[in-house]
């Protein structure tokens, strides 16, 4: 074999290793991309933390950006013990709910909903509530 063939073979091998590594990273991190440039699942966390004598809710990120038909998954981390007696609930203001009608926006561990395919692009304020914890009002942005 001459040096040119060895170099071409080695270059093809290295390229396939890099491509495979990138695919593995995308799968392992949960960041699988669709053809429209958006992720299939956008993840967020709802934290319930004890602050003094009150349980306070914080959502990370405060603004979720998503595209139509995308799934939003909130993981609930309860450090107050609220979910032993109550569920965490996501409620959109003024009936402006961009999720599929079958979505159950309550849970103790996770809430997972898919956006409607005809949900208008824009900003949606919602409330996160759980028992007597201090509620929070983050935002969901539907982008193109």
Chimera marker file (.cmm) of the C-alpha trace (Angstrom):
<marker_set name="trace">
<marker id="1" x="0.000" y="0.000" z="0.000" r="1" g="1" b="0" radius="0.5"/>
<marker id="2" x="1.298" y="3.422" z="-0.760" r="1" g="1" b="0" radius="0.5"/>
<marker id="3" x="1.241" y="6.395" z="1.610" r="1" g="1" b="0" radius="0.5"/>
<marker id="4" x="-1.717" y="8.028" z="-0.169" r="1" g="1" b="0" radius="0.5"/>
<marker id="5" x="-3.964" y="5.001" z="0.407" r="1" g="1" b="0" radius="0.5"/>
<marker id="6" x="-2.892" y="4.726" z="4.051" r="1" g="1" b="0" radius="0.5"/>
<marker id="7" x="-3.562" y="8.443" z="4.615" r="1" g="1" b="0" radius="0.5"/>
<marker id="8" x="-7.014" y="8.247" z="2.982" r="1" g="1" b="0" radius="0.5"/>
<marker id="9" x="-7.933" y="5.166" z="5.010" r="1" g="1" b="0" radius="0.5"/>
<marker id="10" x="-6.738" y="6.744" z="8.238" r="1" g="1" b="0" radius="0.5"/>
<marker id="11" x="-8.630" y="9.977" z="7.491" r="1" g="1" b="0" radius="0.5"/>
<marker id="12" x="-11.865" y="8.050" z="6.843" r="1" g="1" b="0" radius="0.5"/>
<marker id="13" x="-11.408" y="6.086" z="10.082" r="1" g="1" b="0" radius="0.5"/>
<marker id="14" x="-10.781" y="9.232" z="12.179" r="1" g="1" b="0" radius="0.5"/>
<marker id="15" x="-13.791" y="10.966" z="10.597" r="1" g="1" b="0" radius="0.5"/>
<marker id="16" x="-16.095" y="8.054" z="11.418" r="1" g="1" b="0" radius="0.5"/>
<marker id="17" x="-14.815" y="7.936" z="15.022" r="1" g="1" b="0" radius="0.5"/>
<marker id="18" x="-15.511" y="11.664" z="15.449" r="1" g="1" b="0" radius="0.5"/>
<marker id="19" x="-19.001" y="11.348" z="13.923" r="1" g="1" b="0" radius="0.5"/>
<marker id="20" x="-19.781" y="8.354" z="16.159" r="1" g="1" b="0" radius="0.5"/>
<marker id="21" x="-18.550" y="10.209" z="19.244" r="1" g="1" b="0" radius="0.5"/>
<marker id="22" x="-20.747" y="13.213" z="18.475" r="1" g="1" b="0" radius="0.5"/>
<marker id="23" x="-23.798" y="10.974" z="18.008" r="1" g="1" b="0" radius="0.5"/>
<marker id="24" x="-23.057" y="9.175" z="21.297" r="1" g="1" b="0" radius="0.5"/>
<marker id="25" x="-22.746" y="12.529" z="23.118" r="1" g="1" b="0" radius="0.5"/>
<marker id="26" x="-26.053" y="13.749" z="21.660" r="1" g="1" b="0" radius="0.5"/>
<marker id="27" x="-27.867" y="10.576" z="22.739" r="1" g="1" b="0" radius="0.5"/>
<marker id="28" x="-26.225" y="10.440" z="26.184" r="1" g="1" b="0" radius="0.5"/>
<marker id="29" x="-26.975" y="14.073" z="26.966" r="1" g="1" b="0" radius="0.5"/>
<marker id="30" x="-30.610" y="13.803" z="25.875" r="1" g="1" b="0" radius="0.5"/>
<marker id="31" x="-30.090" y="16.454" z="23.221" r="1" g="1" b="0" radius="0.5"/>
<marker id="32" x="-31.357" y="14.764" z="20.070" r="1" g="1" b="0" radius="0.5"/>
<marker id="33" x="-31.983" y="17.303" z="17.331" r="1" g="1" b="0" radius="0.5"/>
<marker id="34" x="-34.829" y="17.267" z="14.834" r="1" g="1" b="0" radius="0.5"/>
<marker id="35" x="-34.755" y="18.585" z="11.297" r="1" g="1" b="0" radius="0.5"/>
<marker id="36" x="-36.206" y="21.949" z="12.351" r="1" g="1" b="0" radius="0.5"/>
<marker id="37" x="-33.209" y="22.750" z="14.564" r="1" g="1" b="0" radius="0.5"/>
<marker id="38" x="-35.115" y="22.217" z="17.831" r="1" g="1" b="0" radius="0.5"/>
<marker id="39" x="-34.698" y="19.487" z="20.393" r="1" g="1" b="0" radius="0.5"/>
<marker id="40" x="-37.399" y="16.841" z="20.716" r="1" g="1" b="0" radius="0.5"/>
<marker id="41" x="-37.465" y="17.235" z="24.497" r="1" g="1" b="0" radius="0.5"/>
<marker id="42" x="-36.739" y="20.490" z="26.283" r="1" g="1" b="0" radius="0.5"/>
<marker id="43" x="-35.964" y="19.803" z="29.929" r="1" g="1" b="0" radius="0.5"/>
<marker id="44" x="-36.544" y="22.053" z="32.925" r="1" g="1" b="0" radius="0.5"/>
<marker id="45" x="-36.453" y="21.586" z="36.689" r="1" g="1" b="0" radius="0.5"/>
<marker id="46" x="-39.025" y="22.647" z="39.272" r="1" g="1" b="0" radius="0.5"/>
<marker id="47" x="-37.261" y="23.007" z="42.638" r="1" g="1" b="0" radius="0.5"/>
<marker id="48" x="-39.126" y="23.151" z="45.949" r="1" g="1" b="0" radius="0.5"/>
<marker id="49" x="-36.711" y="24.488" z="48.590" r="1" g="1" b="0" radius="0.5"/>
<marker id="50" x="-37.146" y="25.387" z="52.252" r="1" g="1" b="0" radius="0.5"/>
<marker id="51" x="-36.376" y="29.094" z="52.775" r="1" g="1" b="0" radius="0.5"/>
<marker id="52" x="-36.827" y="29.904" z="56.458" r="1" g="1" b="0" radius="0.5"/>
<marker id="53" x="-40.296" y="28.667" z="57.405" r="1" g="1" b="0" radius="0.5"/>
<marker id="54" x="-41.629" y="28.745" z="53.809" r="1" g="1" b="0" radius="0.5"/>
<marker id="55" x="-41.305" y="26.354" z="50.909" r="1" g="1" b="0" radius="0.5"/>
<marker id="56" x="-40.443" y="28.258" z="47.744" r="1" g="1" b="0" radius="0.5"/>
<marker id="57" x="-40.727" y="27.108" z="44.125" r="1" g="1" b="0" radius="0.5"/>
<marker id="58" x="-38.062" y="28.033" z="41.581" r="1" g="1" b="0" radius="0.5"/>
<marker id="59" x="-38.003" y="26.886" z="37.974" r="1" g="1" b="0" radius="0.5"/>
<marker id="60" x="-34.804" y="26.460" z="35.991" r="1" g="1" b="0" radius="0.5"/>
<marker id="61" x="-34.659" y="27.833" z="33.386" r="1" g="1" b="0" radius="0.5"/>
<marker id="62" x="-37.020" y="30.726" z="34.042" r="1" g="1" b="0" radius="0.5"/>
<marker id="63" x="-37.802" y="30.957" z="30.326" r="1" g="1" b="0" radius="0.5"/>
<marker id="64" x="-38.149" y="27.764" z="28.311" r="1" g="1" b="0" radius="0.5"/>
<marker id="65" x="-37.725" y="28.131" z="24.549" r="1" g="1" b="0" radius="0.5"/>
<marker id="66" x="-39.401" y="25.494" z="22.395" r="1" g="1" b="0" radius="0.5"/>
<marker id="67" x="-40.807" y="24.897" z="18.923" r="1" g="1" b="0" radius="0.5"/>
<marker id="68" x="-44.221" y="23.583" z="17.883" r="1" g="1" b="0" radius="0.5"/>
<marker id="69" x="-44.792" y="19.855" z="18.543" r="1" g="1" b="0" radius="0.5"/>
<marker id="70" x="-41.840" y="19.794" z="20.949" r="1" g="1" b="0" radius="0.5"/>
<marker id="71" x="-42.150" y="18.047" z="24.319" r="1" g="1" b="0" radius="0.5"/>
<marker id="72" x="-41.429" y="19.920" z="27.545" r="1" g="1" b="0" radius="0.5"/>
<marker id="73" x="-40.420" y="17.847" z="30.557" r="1" g="1" b="0" radius="0.5"/>
<marker id="74" x="-40.222" y="19.321" z="34.041" r="1" g="1" b="0" radius="0.5"/>
<marker id="75" x="-38.390" y="17.246" z="36.657" r="1" g="1" b="0" radius="0.5"/>
<marker id="76" x="-39.643" y="17.979" z="40.179" r="1" g="1" b="0" radius="0.5"/>
<marker id="77" x="-37.070" y="18.168" z="42.974" r="1" g="1" b="0" radius="0.5"/>
<marker id="78" x="-38.863" y="18.466" z="46.332" r="1" g="1" b="0" radius="0.5"/>
<marker id="79" x="-36.655" y="19.417" z="49.274" r="1" g="1" b="0" radius="0.5"/>
<marker id="80" x="-39.647" y="20.528" z="51.373" r="1" g="1" b="0" radius="0.5"/>
<marker id="81" x="-41.739" y="17.361" z="51.408" r="1" g="1" b="0" radius="0.5"/>
<marker id="82" x="-44.695" y="19.103" z="49.730" r="1" g="1" b="0" radius="0.5"/>
<marker id="83" x="-45.234" y="16.320" z="47.172" r="1" g="1" b="0" radius="0.5"/>
<marker id="84" x="-45.983" y="13.823" z="49.954" r="1" g="1" b="0" radius="0.5"/>
<marker id="85" x="-49.411" y="15.461" z="50.273" r="1" g="1" b="0" radius="0.5"/>
<marker id="86" x="-49.868" y="17.426" z="47.023" r="1" g="1" b="0" radius="0.5"/>
<marker id="87" x="-48.928" y="17.417" z="43.373" r="1" g="1" b="0" radius="0.5"/>
<marker id="88" x="-47.019" y="20.129" z="41.563" r="1" g="1" b="0" radius="0.5"/>
<marker id="89" x="-49.188" y="21.826" z="38.944" r="1" g="1" b="0" radius="0.5"/>
<marker id="90" x="-48.445" y="23.961" z="35.886" r="1" g="1" b="0" radius="0.5"/>
<marker id="91" x="-51.303" y="26.365" z="35.050" r="1" g="1" b="0" radius="0.5"/>
<marker id="92" x="-51.320" y="28.704" z="32.058" r="1" g="1" b="0" radius="0.5"/>
<marker id="93" x="-52.894" y="32.113" z="32.488" r="1" g="1" b="0" radius="0.5"/>
<marker id="94" x="-56.148" y="33.201" z="30.854" r="1" g="1" b="0" radius="0.5"/>
<marker id="95" x="-56.794" y="29.835" z="29.235" r="1" g="1" b="0" radius="0.5"/>
<marker id="96" x="-53.838" y="30.395" z="26.920" r="1" g="1" b="0" radius="0.5"/>
<marker id="97" x="-52.590" y="26.777" z="27.097" r="1" g="1" b="0" radius="0.5"/>
<marker id="98" x="-50.262" y="25.764" z="24.215" r="1" g="1" b="0" radius="0.5"/>
<marker id="99" x="-50.166" y="22.046" z="25.114" r="1" g="1" b="0" radius="0.5"/>
<marker id="100" x="-52.053" y="19.123" z="23.610" r="1" g="1" b="0" radius="0.5"/>
<marker id="101" x="-55.461" y="18.649" z="25.244" r="1" g="1" b="0" radius="0.5"/>
<marker id="102" x="-54.424" y="15.205" z="26.557" r="1" g="1" b="0" radius="0.5"/>
<marker id="103" x="-51.599" y="16.684" z="28.650" r="1" g="1" b="0" radius="0.5"/>
<marker id="104" x="-51.821" y="16.211" z="32.422" r="1" g="1" b="0" radius="0.5"/>
<marker id="105" x="-50.029" y="19.195" z="33.901" r="1" g="1" b="0" radius="0.5"/>
<marker id="106" x="-49.735" y="17.724" z="37.422" r="1" g="1" b="0" radius="0.5"/>
<marker id="107" x="-47.219" y="15.394" z="38.990" r="1" g="1" b="0" radius="0.5"/>
<marker id="108" x="-45.040" y="14.483" z="41.950" r="1" g="1" b="0" radius="0.5"/>
<marker id="109" x="-41.866" y="13.502" z="40.074" r="1" g="1" b="0" radius="0.5"/>
<marker id="110" x="-42.289" y="14.746" z="36.482" r="1" g="1" b="0" radius="0.5"/>
<marker id="111" x="-44.647" y="16.670" z="34.243" r="1" g="1" b="0" radius="0.5"/>
<marker id="112" x="-44.322" y="15.986" z="30.531" r="1" g="1" b="0" radius="0.5"/>
<marker id="113" x="-46.381" y="17.691" z="27.811" r="1" g="1" b="0" radius="0.5"/>
<marker id="114" x="-46.193" y="18.176" z="24.040" r="1" g="1" b="0" radius="0.5"/>
<marker id="115" x="-46.905" y="21.511" z="22.404" r="1" g="1" b="0" radius="0.5"/>
<marker id="116" x="-49.784" y="21.706" z="19.926" r="1" g="1" b="0" radius="0.5"/>
<marker id="117" x="-48.704" y="21.771" z="16.301" r="1" g="1" b="0" radius="0.5"/>
<marker id="118" x="-50.871" y="24.874" z="15.801" r="1" g="1" b="0" radius="0.5"/>
<marker id="119" x="-49.744" y="26.700" z="18.977" r="1" g="1" b="0" radius="0.5"/>
<marker id="120" x="-49.126" y="30.354" z="18.067" r="1" g="1" b="0" radius="0.5"/>
<marker id="121" x="-45.565" y="31.611" z="18.278" r="1" g="1" b="0" radius="0.5"/>
<marker id="122" x="-45.162" y="33.853" z="21.290" r="1" g="1" b="0" radius="0.5"/>
<marker id="123" x="-44.674" y="34.098" z="25.023" r="1" g="1" b="0" radius="0.5"/>
<marker id="124" x="-46.813" y="32.195" z="27.551" r="1" g="1" b="0" radius="0.5"/>
<marker id="125" x="-46.735" y="33.025" z="31.276" r="1" g="1" b="0" radius="0.5"/>
<marker id="126" x="-47.654" y="30.165" z="33.577" r="1" g="1" b="0" radius="0.5"/>
<marker id="127" x="-47.843" y="29.499" z="37.297" r="1" g="1" b="0" radius="0.5"/>
<marker id="128" x="-46.199" y="26.622" z="39.125" r="1" g="1" b="0" radius="0.5"/>
<marker id="129" x="-48.038" y="25.670" z="42.307" r="1" g="1" b="0" radius="0.5"/>
<marker id="130" x="-47.633" y="22.923" z="44.916" r="1" g="1" b="0" radius="0.5"/>
<marker id="131" x="-49.607" y="22.732" z="48.150" r="1" g="1" b="0" radius="0.5"/>
<marker id="132" x="-48.874" y="25.776" z="50.310" r="1" g="1" b="0" radius="0.5"/>
<marker id="133" x="-45.470" y="26.485" z="48.690" r="1" g="1" b="0" radius="0.5"/>
<marker id="134" x="-44.868" y="30.011" z="47.417" r="1" g="1" b="0" radius="0.5"/>
<marker id="135" x="-45.800" y="29.861" z="43.717" r="1" g="1" b="0" radius="0.5"/>
<marker id="136" x="-43.687" y="30.987" z="40.814" r="1" g="1" b="0" radius="0.5"/>
<marker id="137" x="-44.495" y="32.476" z="37.406" r="1" g="1" b="0" radius="0.5"/>
<marker id="138" x="-41.954" y="31.428" z="34.739" r="1" g="1" b="0" radius="0.5"/>
<marker id="139" x="-42.432" y="31.696" z="30.986" r="1" g="1" b="0" radius="0.5"/>
<marker id="140" x="-42.608" y="29.460" z="27.926" r="1" g="1" b="0" radius="0.5"/>
<marker id="141" x="-41.573" y="30.952" z="24.575" r="1" g="1" b="0" radius="0.5"/>
<marker id="142" x="-42.636" y="29.238" z="21.378" r="1" g="1" b="0" radius="0.5"/>
<marker id="143" x="-40.190" y="30.128" z="18.630" r="1" g="1" b="0" radius="0.5"/>
<marker id="144" x="-39.884" y="29.114" z="14.979" r="1" g="1" b="0" radius="0.5"/>
<link id1="1" id2="2" r="1" g="1" b="0" radius="0.2"/>
<link id1="2" id2="3" r="1" g="1" b="0" radius="0.2"/>
<link id1="3" id2="4" r="1" g="1" b="0" radius="0.2"/>
<link id1="4" id2="5" r="1" g="1" b="0" radius="0.2"/>
<link id1="5" id2="6" r="1" g="1" b="0" radius="0.2"/>
<link id1="6" id2="7" r="1" g="1" b="0" radius="0.2"/>
<link id1="7" id2="8" r="1" g="1" b="0" radius="0.2"/>
<link id1="8" id2="9" r="1" g="1" b="0" radius="0.2"/>
<link id1="9" id2="10" r="1" g="1" b="0" radius="0.2"/>
<link id1="10" id2="11" r="1" g="1" b="0" radius="0.2"/>
<link id1="11" id2="12" r="1" g="1" b="0" radius="0.2"/>
<link id1="12" id2="13" r="1" g="1" b="0" radius="0.2"/>
<link id1="13" id2="14" r="1" g="1" b="0" radius="0.2"/>
<link id1="14" id2="15" r="1" g="1" b="0" radius="0.2"/>
<link id1="15" id2="16" r="1" g="1" b="0" radius="0.2"/>
<link id1="16" id2="17" r="1" g="1" b="0" radius="0.2"/>
<link id1="17" id2="18" r="1" g="1" b="0" radius="0.2"/>
<link id1="18" id2="19" r="1" g="1" b="0" radius="0.2"/>
<link id1="19" id2="20" r="1" g="1" b="0" radius="0.2"/>
<link id1="20" id2="21" r="1" g="1" b="0" radius="0.2"/>
<link id1="21" id2="22" r="1" g="1" b="0" radius="0.2"/>
<link id1="22" id2="23" r="1" g="1" b="0" radius="0.2"/>
<link id1="23" id2="24" r="1" g="1" b="0" radius="0.2"/>
<link id1="24" id2="25" r="1" g="1" b="0" radius="0.2"/>
<link id1="25" id2="26" r="1" g="1" b="0" radius="0.2"/>
<link id1="26" id2="27" r="1" g="1" b="0" radius="0.2"/>
<link id1="27" id2="28" r="1" g="1" b="0" radius="0.2"/>
<link id1="28" id2="29" r="1" g="1" b="0" radius="0.2"/>
<link id1="29" id2="30" r="1" g="1" b="0" radius="0.2"/>
<link id1="30" id2="31" r="1" g="1" b="0" radius="0.2"/>
<link id1="31" id2="32" r="1" g="1" b="0" radius="0.2"/>
<link id1="32" id2="33" r="1" g="1" b="0" radius="0.2"/>
<link id1="33" id2="34" r="1" g="1" b="0" radius="0.2"/>
<link id1="34" id2="35" r="1" g="1" b="0" radius="0.2"/>
<link id1="35" id2="36" r="1" g="1" b="0" radius="0.2"/>
<link id1="36" id2="37" r="1" g="1" b="0" radius="0.2"/>
<link id1="37" id2="38" r="1" g="1" b="0" radius="0.2"/>
<link id1="38" id2="39" r="1" g="1" b="0" radius="0.2"/>
<link id1="39" id2="40" r="1" g="1" b="0" radius="0.2"/>
<link id1="40" id2="41" r="1" g="1" b="0" radius="0.2"/>
<link id1="41" id2="42" r="1" g="1" b="0" radius="0.2"/>
<link id1="42" id2="43" r="1" g="1" b="0" radius="0.2"/>
<link id1="43" id2="44" r="1" g="1" b="0" radius="0.2"/>
<link id1="44" id2="45" r="1" g="1" b="0" radius="0.2"/>
<link id1="45" id2="46" r="1" g="1" b="0" radius="0.2"/>
<link id1="46" id2="47" r="1" g="1" b="0" radius="0.2"/>
<link id1="47" id2="48" r="1" g="1" b="0" radius="0.2"/>
<link id1="48" id2="49" r="1" g="1" b="0" radius="0.2"/>
<link id1="49" id2="50" r="1" g="1" b="0" radius="0.2"/>
<link id1="50" id2="51" r="1" g="1" b="0" radius="0.2"/>
<link id1="51" id2="52" r="1" g="1" b="0" radius="0.2"/>
<link id1="52" id2="53" r="1" g="1" b="0" radius="0.2"/>
<link id1="53" id2="54" r="1" g="1" b="0" radius="0.2"/>
<link id1="54" id2="55" r="1" g="1" b="0" radius="0.2"/>
<link id1="55" id2="56" r="1" g="1" b="0" radius="0.2"/>
<link id1="56" id2="57" r="1" g="1" b="0" radius="0.2"/>
<link id1="57" id2="58" r="1" g="1" b="0" radius="0.2"/>
<link id1="58" id2="59" r="1" g="1" b="0" radius="0.2"/>
<link id1="59" id2="60" r="1" g="1" b="0" radius="0.2"/>
<link id1="60" id2="61" r="1" g="1" b="0" radius="0.2"/>
<link id1="61" id2="62" r="1" g="1" b="0" radius="0.2"/>
<link id1="62" id2="63" r="1" g="1" b="0" radius="0.2"/>
<link id1="63" id2="64" r="1" g="1" b="0" radius="0.2"/>
<link id1="64" id2="65" r="1" g="1" b="0" radius="0.2"/>
<link id1="65" id2="66" r="1" g="1" b="0" radius="0.2"/>
<link id1="66" id2="67" r="1" g="1" b="0" radius="0.2"/>
<link id1="67" id2="68" r="1" g="1" b="0" radius="0.2"/>
<link id1="68" id2="69" r="1" g="1" b="0" radius="0.2"/>
<link id1="69" id2="70" r="1" g="1" b="0" radius="0.2"/>
<link id1="70" id2="71" r="1" g="1" b="0" radius="0.2"/>
<link id1="71" id2="72" r="1" g="1" b="0" radius="0.2"/>
<link id1="72" id2="73" r="1" g="1" b="0" radius="0.2"/>
<link id1="73" id2="74" r="1" g="1" b="0" radius="0.2"/>
<link id1="74" id2="75" r="1" g="1" b="0" radius="0.2"/>
<link id1="75" id2="76" r="1" g="1" b="0" radius="0.2"/>
<link id1="76" id2="77" r="1" g="1" b="0" radius="0.2"/>
<link id1="77" id2="78" r="1" g="1" b="0" radius="0.2"/>
<link id1="78" id2="79" r="1" g="1" b="0" radius="0.2"/>
<link id1="79" id2="80" r="1" g="1" b="0" radius="0.2"/>
<link id1="80" id2="81" r="1" g="1" b="0" radius="0.2"/>
<link id1="81" id2="82" r="1" g="1" b="0" radius="0.2"/>
<link id1="82" id2="83" r="1" g="1" b="0" radius="0.2"/>
<link id1="83" id2="84" r="1" g="1" b="0" radius="0.2"/>
<link id1="84" id2="85" r="1" g="1" b="0" radius="0.2"/>
<link id1="85" id2="86" r="1" g="1" b="0" radius="0.2"/>
<link id1="86" id2="87" r="1" g="1" b="0" radius="0.2"/>
<link id1="87" id2="88" r="1" g="1" b="0" radius="0.2"/>
<link id1="88" id2="89" r="1" g="1" b="0" radius="0.2"/>
<link id1="89" id2="90" r="1" g="1" b="0" radius="0.2"/>
<link id1="90" id2="91" r="1" g="1" b="0" radius="0.2"/>
<link id1="91" id2="92" r="1" g="1" b="0" radius="0.2"/>
<link id1="92" id2="93" r="1" g="1" b="0" radius="0.2"/>
<link id1="93" id2="94" r="1" g="1" b="0" radius="0.2"/>
<link id1="94" id2="95" r="1" g="1" b="0" radius="0.2"/>
<link id1="95" id2="96" r="1" g="1" b="0" radius="0.2"/>
<link id1="96" id2="97" r="1" g="1" b="0" radius="0.2"/>
<link id1="97" id2="98" r="1" g="1" b="0" radius="0.2"/>
<link id1="98" id2="99" r="1" g="1" b="0" radius="0.2"/>
<link id1="99" id2="100" r="1" g="1" b="0" radius="0.2"/>
<link id1="100" id2="101" r="1" g="1" b="0" radius="0.2"/>
<link id1="101" id2="102" r="1" g="1" b="0" radius="0.2"/>
<link id1="102" id2="103" r="1" g="1" b="0" radius="0.2"/>
<link id1="103" id2="104" r="1" g="1" b="0" radius="0.2"/>
<link id1="104" id2="105" r="1" g="1" b="0" radius="0.2"/>
<link id1="105" id2="106" r="1" g="1" b="0" radius="0.2"/>
<link id1="106" id2="107" r="1" g="1" b="0" radius="0.2"/>
<link id1="107" id2="108" r="1" g="1" b="0" radius="0.2"/>
<link id1="108" id2="109" r="1" g="1" b="0" radius="0.2"/>
<link id1="109" id2="110" r="1" g="1" b="0" radius="0.2"/>
<link id1="110" id2="111" r="1" g="1" b="0" radius="0.2"/>
<link id1="111" id2="112" r="1" g="1" b="0" radius="0.2"/>
<link id1="112" id2="113" r="1" g="1" b="0" radius="0.2"/>
<link id1="113" id2="114" r="1" g="1" b="0" radius="0.2"/>
<link id1="114" id2="115" r="1" g="1" b="0" radius="0.2"/>
<link id1="115" id2="116" r="1" g="1" b="0" radius="0.2"/>
<link id1="116" id2="117" r="1" g="1" b="0" radius="0.2"/>
<link id1="117" id2="118" r="1" g="1" b="0" radius="0.2"/>
<link id1="118" id2="119" r="1" g="1" b="0" radius="0.2"/>
<link id1="119" id2="120" r="1" g="1" b="0" radius="0.2"/>
<link id1="120" id2="121" r="1" g="1" b="0" radius="0.2"/>
<link id1="121" id2="122" r="1" g="1" b="0" radius="0.2"/>
<link id1="122" id2="123" r="1" g="1" b="0" radius="0.2"/>
<link id1="123" id2="124" r="1" g="1" b="0" radius="0.2"/>
<link id1="124" id2="125" r="1" g="1" b="0" radius="0.2"/>
<link id1="125" id2="126" r="1" g="1" b="0" radius="0.2"/>
<link id1="126" id2="127" r="1" g="1" b="0" radius="0.2"/>
<link id1="127" id2="128" r="1" g="1" b="0" radius="0.2"/>
<link id1="128" id2="129" r="1" g="1" b="0" radius="0.2"/>
<link id1="129" id2="130" r="1" g="1" b="0" radius="0.2"/>
<link id1="130" id2="131" r="1" g="1" b="0" radius="0.2"/>
<link id1="131" id2="132" r="1" g="1" b="0" radius="0.2"/>
<link id1="132" id2="133" r="1" g="1" b="0" radius="0.2"/>
<link id1="133" id2="134" r="1" g="1" b="0" radius="0.2"/>
<link id1="134" id2="135" r="1" g="1" b="0" radius="0.2"/>
<link id1="135" id2="136" r="1" g="1" b="0" radius="0.2"/>
<link id1="136" id2="137" r="1" g="1" b="0" radius="0.2"/>
<link id1="137" id2="138" r="1" g="1" b="0" radius="0.2"/>
<link id1="138" id2="139" r="1" g="1" b="0" radius="0.2"/>
<link id1="139" id2="140" r="1" g="1" b="0" radius="0.2"/>
<link id1="140" id2="141" r="1" g="1" b="0" radius="0.2"/>
<link id1="141" id2="142" r="1" g="1" b="0" radius="0.2"/>
<link id1="142" id2="143" r="1" g="1" b="0" radius="0.2"/>
<link id1="143" id2="144" r="1" g="1" b="0" radius="0.2"/>
</marker_set>
